[in-house]
Amino acid sequence: MITWEENDLLCLVEGAVPMGTIMRQHWIPACMSEEVAKRDGKPARVRLLGEDLVVFRDSEGRLGAIDEFCRHRGASLAFGRNEDCGLRCLYHGWKFDVNGNVMEMPSEPDAGEALKAEAKLKSYPTRESGGFVWLWMGDAENVAEFEPPAWAHAPDEKISIVKIHTPCNWAQVLEGSIDSAHSSSLHSSNMPPAEVDGAKATATSWPRPSNDKAPRIRFDKTDYGFRYAAVRTPIIDPDRKDYIRNTLFVAPFTVIIPPNDQYRLAQMLIPMDDGNTMFYWIAFHETKGIDKDEWRKFCGAEIGVDIDENFRKIRTLDNMFLQDREAMKQGDFTGIYGIPAQDMAMWESMGAIADRTKDYLGVSDGAVAQFRRIMIAAARDVLKGKPAINTRAAGRQTNVSALASFEGMIPKDADWRLYADGKAVMEEDGDVKAA
């Protein structure tokens, strides 16, 4: 249970608030690369931290991220013509380049350079990596070095991304991503217990080697956020082994989730504004992986089927996520199709911003409690003028691009930390060796 003041510190991101300040000291994913893959193609509308932007790729392949609304009369540039190395407003033809500079003012033939300079749109530095376009929204005079995400080392064709808009606050979405306990209930039909040696991936489910619904949480704070192990009793050899799932919280908005035998997993929970979040789920692998279309079908996130071109769901709170009560009687635990939709039904049912003053956390909520504690402390540090959590300026030394999670059986007397962060791997005989 936290106070209303702490809840606001954790959740609010718009304007000059502490959590928004933290976000702006990190490179933020604006959209998927595939949304702006074509030169002179359709601009992507983007909302981040309460600001409305457009991202586009010009005739020469350069990426631009600029304010959405034309400086002339405020019409949306999302309708604009992307042509001849600039984005042209349909209303009066004013044209802007990838840096927000005014290239043409057809309705003002006598406009001088001073007027063009005054009409310049705000723009943001961009980088492209790991299937995403990233923006720097912080101090333009102190742009942090871009560090690729943990999945960027995988080939492009081995990175598959699900993108879904969810109308609720980013923090309750992220709390769901780091909560290992819920998967044994909410996702039990998709992650059924089975006599296997680790998490598997089939076309329809992820069998796991435990039916334990009450994991023991082992926590470790790090310079990038924290890592933890959810320890469960396995079905096979429970007297000698534990089944562990290591999850990494990479502040402020990334979670590296335990993998399965076919692909690794990560999520980014990006605040659009105080009451809306863009949910990204990335499946990746160096050699195996899952096809993009198969990944979206598995997740119930096919564009044109489950979500529209703006990544809004057909399953919503208004239609109770199309819950099938007859399927529930036949054994489906939730009656809701797709792991993300199951999660979103829970997150969105809490309201746009969850009231954490009424929470009663249990021992299995250890990671959620730590997230709140760490991020509220980080917000207060920013109020004092200190650098944001998980920045080089704050003293981080870990290479976040090399982080990896772990899941599998380990000896009961083994230290779970040896299996975290991708720093060690388990050999077939159960021994641990340095990676």
N, C-alpha and C positions, 0 to 999 in steps of 0.2 A: 504494500500500500504506500502510495506517495501522495504528496500534497498537490493542490491545484497549481501552485507556483512551479513545482518541479515538473508537473505534466506539461505545462506550457513551455518550459525550457527544453524538454525532450522533443516536443512535437512541432512547434511553430517554426517555419522556415522563411516566411515572406518578409521582405524588408530587412532592416538592420537589427535582426534578432540574433542571439548567440548561435543557434543551430544553423541558421542560414549562413552566418559568417564562417562556421566550420566547413560547410559544404563548399563555399566559395574558395577555400584554400586547398581544394582538390580538383583534379580534372574530372569532369562529369560527363557521362554518356548522354548525348543528345538524341540520337536515333541510330538505327541499324544502317550499316553501309549500303545494304541492298535497297533502302528507301531512296537513296540519292546516287544510285550506281551510274545512271546515264548522264553524260555530258549534255547540257541544255535540257535536262529532264525536268519533271515536276518537282517543285520545291516541297520540302517536308515541313509541316507545321510542328513546332516544338514549344512546349510550356515547361519551364524549369524555374523553381523557386519563386513562382508568382510572376515570371516574366514571359512574354510571348515573342517567339523568334521564328525565323525561317532559316532552314539549312538548304543549300543548293550547291550543285557542282557546275562550274561554268564551262565554256567552250573549250578551254585548255585543260580541263580536269581539276582545276583548283576548287577547294571547298570553301564556302563562305557561310558564316552564321551571323545574321544581322537581325535587328529589331523587325518584327513582323509588319509594322504599320508605316506607310509612306510618310515622310516628313512634310509633304505638301498638305494633304487633307485627311490623312489618317486611314486611307483605304488599305486593305490587307494585301500584302505582296505575295501571299500564298496563291493568289489568282494570276500573278504576274507572268509575263513572257520571259523565259530564260533563254537569252539569245545574245550572240556577239559579246561574250564575256561580261554579261551583266543581267540583272533582274529588272525588268521594266514594269512599272505600275500600269495597270490597264486604264485607270481613271484619266490621267492627263499625260501619260507617257514618260514620266520621270524615271530615270534609269540609274541603278546603283550597282557598284562592283562588289566583289567578295569582301572588301574592307569597309563597305558602307559609304564609299565616296560617290558623290553625284557625278555621273558621266554625261547625262543629257537632261535638259529641261525644255522640251519642245514647246510648252505653253508659256515659257519665259525666254524668248529668243535674245533678250538683251541682258540676261543675268550674267553678272561677272563672277570671277573666281571667289570673291568674298562671300557672295550669296551661296554659291555651291558649297563652300567650306562650312558655312553656318548650317546648311541643310544636311550635312553628313549624318548618316545613321550610325548608331552604336553597333560595333562589331566585336566579335570574340575570337581569340586565337583557337585554331582547330588542329586536331591530330586524328589520324585514322589508324586503328589497331584492333585486332581480335574481333572483327566483324562489326565494329562500332565507329561512329564519329564522336569524338570527345571535344568538350569545350572547356576553356578556362574563363570563369566568370568572376574571378577575384581581381586583385590589384593589377592593373595592366603594366605597372612598372616593376612588379615582382612576380613574374610568371614562373611557377615551379617547373622543374624538369619533369617531362612526361615519362612515366614508368608504365610499360605495357602491363595489362592484366595477366593473371596466372594462366589463362587459356590462350594467350597470343602466340605461344610457341607451337601450338598445334597448326597443321596446315589449314588454310581457309576452308577447304572442302570437308574438313573434319570438325568444323565448328557449326553447330546448329542452334538457333536462337528462337525462343518463344517470347512474344511481346504482347502484354495485355494491360489495358487501362483498368485500374480499380479505384472506385470513388471513396477512398478513405485515407487516413493519414499514414505517412510512410513508416512511422515507428511501430504501429500495430501490425503492419505487413512484415517488417523486419523481425519483430518478436516471434511471428509465426515461423519464419525461416530458420531461426536458431533454436526452435523448440523441438527437440527430438522426441519427447514423450507423445506428442499428439499423433505422430505417424502410426503408432501401434493401435490407435482407435480410429481416428478420422479416415486414414488411408488403408485400413486393414484389408479391404477388399482388393486394393491395388498392390499391397505389399504383404501377401499372405505368408504365414510361417510355413517353413518347409525344411526337410532334412537335407540341407545344403551346407557347404563350408563357408559361404559368404553370400552377399547380395548378388542376385542374378538379374538379367534383363531379358524378358521375352517380348513378344509383340504386344502383349496386353497387360503384363504385370511385372513386378519386381519381387520375386520370392526372397525371403530372408530367413536366416537360421535360428530364429527365436520367436517365441510367443509371449515373451515377457513384456507386460504393459507398464512396468514401473521401473524405468532405468535409473541407475544411480549416477549422479552427475559428478564428474571430477573436473575441476576448473583450474585454469592457469592464465593469469594476466600476461600480456605480451606488449611489446612496443608498438605493434600495429593494431591492437585491440584486445582480443583474447581468443583462446582455444579451449575446447572442452571435450571430454569423452562421455558419451552415454553408455554405461556399462549394463549389459543385459545377460541373463542366464541363457545359454544356448540350448537347443534341443539335443544336440549330440555332444557327448563328453562333458556334461555340466560340472562334474567334480574336479576336472583338471583345467578347464578353459573358461574364459569369458568371451562374450561377443561384444566388441566395442565399435562405436561409430564416432569418429572424431569430426567435429565441426569447427571451422575457423571464422571468426567475425573480424573482417578487415575494415576497420572504421573508415568513413562513417556509414557506408551503405552497401557493402559487399559481403556476401556469405559464401564460403567454399564448403560445399555439402559433401557428405560421404559418397563415394562413387559406387558403381556396380561393376560387374565383370566386362562390360562393353564400353562404358564411357564415364568420364568424370563430370562433375556437376558444380555449377556456381549460380548464384542469383545476385542481381542488383536491384535494389528497391529505391527508386529515384523519385524524390519529391517534386511533383509538378507545382503544387502549392500546398497550403495547409491541409486541405481536405481531399487531395487526389494524388495518386501514386502511379508511376509507370513501373510495371513488374516485368523484369527480364529474367528468363531462365535459360542458361547456357549449358548444352551438352557438348562435350569435346573429348578428343583423344588423339594421341600422336599417330596411331595406326588403325585402330578399330573405329569406334564412334557410331553414330546413328545419322541417317540421312535427314536433311532438313524437313522434308515433307512428312516423313515417318515420325519425327520428333513432335511436330505440331499436331499430327493426328493422334498420337499417343496422349498428348496433353490436353486434347480437346480445344485446340487453339488454331484451327485451320482458318486462314483468311478467306472470307466469303462463305464459310460454313458455320463456324463457332464465333467468330469475331468479324467486325466490318473493317473497311479500309482504314479507319481511324483507331483500330485496335480496341473497340468497345464490344463487350460481350453480348451474345444473345441470351445467355443465362444471367439473370440479374436478381437483385433482391426483390424487385417489384413482381417478378413471376416465380419467386421462390426457387430460382436457379433450375427451373423445370424438374424439380425433385420428383422421382418416380416411387411412390409409396408401394406399388405392387412389386417392383423390383426389390424393395427393402424386405418385403415379406418372403421373397424368394432367396434372400441371403446377402444381397448387396447392402453394405452397412449404411451408406448415406443416401443412396438413390440419386446421387448427383454424378454426372459424367465428367470425368477428367480430374486429375489431382489438383491443378490450379483452381478450378471452379469450386471444389470442395473447400479449399483453403479460403477462397474469397467469400464464400457464403458465411464463414465464421468471422472473418475480419470485418466485412461490411455490416454484419448484423450488430456489431459493437457501436455503430454510429460513425459519423465522419471523423471524429476524434474521440477515442475511447476514454472513458472516465476511470482512470486508474486509482482514484481515491477510494473506490469501492472494491478493489481487487483483494483477494485472499490467496496469496501464492503458497504453493506447497513445495516439498523438497525436490520434486521433479522439475520445478520451475527455476532451478538454480541459474541457468544461462540467461533467462529473461531478467531475473533480478540483477545479475551482473551487468547486463546490457544497460539497464536503467541507471544503475549506480555509476558506471563508467562514463556514459554519455551525458548525464546530468552534471557530473564533475567536470567533464570536458567543456560543457557550455559555460559553467561558472569560471573556468580558467580563461576562456576567451573574453568574458566580461572584464577580467582583470588585465587584459592586454597580452595574455600569453598566446603562443602559437597553437594552432589546431592540432588535435589528436591525429596520430599517424602521419605526421609530416617530418621531413628531415629537419626542419627548424625546431620541432619539438623533441628531437633527439633520436628519431627512429633510425636504426641501422639495418634492420631486416630487409632483404630484397623481396618485396612483395610479389614480384613477377615469378618467383620460384616456389611460392607456397603451394602445398597440396594437402588434401585431407586423406583420411585412411578409414577403412572399415574391414573387419575380419575377426577371426578367432585369435586370441593371444593366451599364453599361459597365465594362470591366475596370479602368479607372483611377479609378473612382468610389469614394468612401469609404462603406463599408457603414453607418457610423454615421448618415449622413444619412437613411437609410431606417428607422431603428429608433425605437422608442418612440411612433410615430405623429406625430413632430414634422415630418416631411417626406413628400412624396408624389412619385411619378414621373409626369411628363407623357408623352404618347404618343410624343414624339420622343426620350425617354430622358433629358431634362433633369430636374433636381430643383428643386422649388420648396417654399417653406415652407408648412406646413399651416395 
